[in-house]
């Protein structure tokens, strides 16, 4: 396995990662789904949302949104969303640290 830069945006399907959250949870998971979504260009919004689903010690979902403010009411970007336990449907906090081990060989 190769060590990659510990940035969630570098995680792709098949990568094994260790996630530590702000709520004190630590778990090792594999990315089983990754999707990048873009805002509808007709809206004039410049947005990109990345969604990851992980399975392993915990089944979790994480998203990250980046973009440009289109109005004063928009949030500051990037927006790091909470880690959600997919089974319990509860938050596990935010990612405190991430270690990417890469794909299992």
Buried (B, 14 or more C-beta within 10 A) or exposed (E): EEEBEBEBEEBEEEBBBBBBBBEEBEBBBBBBEBEEEEBEEEEEBBBBBBBBBBEBEBBBBBBBBBBEEEEEEEEEBEBEBBBBBBEEEEBBBEBBEBEBBBBEE
